[in-house]
Amino acid sequence: MSAPSWLEIDLDRLTGNVASIRALLGAPDRPRDGLRVGSGPALIAATIKADAYGIGIEPIARHLAPLVDWFAVYSPDQAIALAPLTRAVAILVYMPVETEGIPVALEAARVCGKRIHFTIHDRSDVGVFADIARRIGASVNVHVYLDTGMNRAGIRAEDLAPVIADVRASGSLRLLGVYTHFSSAETDGPITLEQARRFDEAVGPHVPDLAPDGHIHIANSAGLLRDGGLQRDLVRPGLLLWGYAIDAMADGSLLSRDSVLPILRWRSRIVHTRTVAAGSSVGYAGTERLARDSVLGIVPVGYGDGYPLALSGRAVVTFVNRPTLAARVLGRVNMDQLIVDLTGTGVARGDLVEIYSADVDAPNSLPRLADLAAAHCYELLCRLTPRIERRIVTFADQ
Ligand SMILES: Cc1ncc(COP(=O)(O)O)c(C=O)c1O
């Protein structure tokens, strides 16, 4: 039975993207400057929160497990879901855990054992994790998250010393990391470097407080792509693994566009065509009126699959067997379908359609559609609902 639409995921491209990041981190001319605990190339913590950015945790985690050093997820329940997919890789949980969250964090500590690492965002979190350590009868790994300007969560610089003192005094918590997160690494070099400077100033005196196998980490995808010694002991890429972060870099990247490739494309078929006379309106609320006699096609994809309503009348789809053609989405995006303009194309019922292309130059590449929808790649990926079938393929073979 053929699904109305399906996501094709090329895991070989994922391997290639990790290899490119690895090569960058290990490059002999890479400055090992800034604060660090270790002296080797930075490790990779693959950020696979939110179901691996909506792509699907299972194939992604299984494939990445032998390729990366750590995983990072948002919440303890995501860590629980990830644990059986990977037996060895450490799992960092970004989320603050407050009292109501203790039962699931406790469960995550039991399921993941020593592999789980929690994040301290508030001085009172020390007590939360010490309590978990007491209840599992083992030490718990923690990282302290320092707020350097994002103003989202995390410890402020002036509170870092007492928090670290509390962690050390607990006797049951191991300080495995201190980290921060950049607010604007894609778009703003000076702000990013200023965040790193604030981080170094606050954390510098505490490096000896970290466990010998601890890590200083500050860089997400765009951070690690920037010059300026931001890679430290460990990097936490997400979007770059899927092949997208480079498009959003406002001012240059340490990796070239051809060394990191999109790992997914979204495909469907034309399921119906009809001819409609000039002057007719099309779709809900008649938002579009045809200027010519037109051939319209139905693609069985809509906002119920995660295709943005904001692309109504604006985006195009392309055709797998006719690479130079693009057909505009006419009128409103529906819950389950799109109407596309096939006039003069020769495209027929049953022809393969590309909703999101893996070709970065295509008019329906994810970054271009994200721009058109006033969204970003993260959001468009996370919108892809589970009802879209996931297929593992090799793009070169298609
Ligand atoms: C703390 C933290 N680190 C790393 C990442 C990965 O970010 P990116 O996908 O931009 O690489 C995220 C994602 O939001 C994050 O919240």
The ligand as a Tripos MOL2 file, in Angstrom:
@<TRIPOS>MOLECULE
LIG
   16    16     1     0     0
SMALL
NO_CHARGES

@<TRIPOS>ATOM
      1 C1         21.3830   23.8470   24.5720 C.3       1 LIG1
      2 C2         21.3680   23.4890   23.1290 C.ar      1 LIG1
      3 N1         22.5150   23.0990   22.5570 N.ar      1 LIG1
      4 C3         22.5760   22.7570   21.2410 C.ar      1 LIG1
      5 C4         21.4470   22.8310   20.4460 C.ar      1 LIG1
      6 C5         21.5520   22.4760   18.9890 C.3       1 LIG1
      7 O1         21.2950   23.6000   18.2170 O.3       1 LIG1
      8 P1         21.4740   23.5700   16.6150 P.3       1 LIG1
      9 O2         20.4000   22.7040   16.1020 O.co2     1 LIG1
     10 O3         21.3300   24.9750   16.2110 O.co2     1 LIG1
     11 O4         22.8230   23.0050   16.3570 O.co2     1 LIG1
     12 C6         20.2390   23.2470   21.0130 C.ar      1 LIG1
     13 C7         19.0480   23.3530   20.1670 C.2       1 LIG1
     14 O5         18.1900   24.1300   20.3110 O.2       1 LIG1
     15 C8         20.2000   23.5820   22.3870 C.ar      1 LIG1
     16 O6         19.0520   23.9770   22.9780 O.3       1 LIG1
@<TRIPOS>BOND
     1     1     2 1
     2     2     3 ar
     3     2    15 ar
     4     3     4 ar
     5     4     5 ar
     6     5     6 1
     7     5    12 ar
     8     6     7 1
     9     7     8 1
    10     8     9 2
    11     8    10 1
    12     8    11 1
    13    12    13 1
    14    12    15 ar
    15    13    14 2
    16    15    16 1
@<TRIPOS>SUBSTRUCTURE
     1 LIG1         1 GROUP 0 **** ****
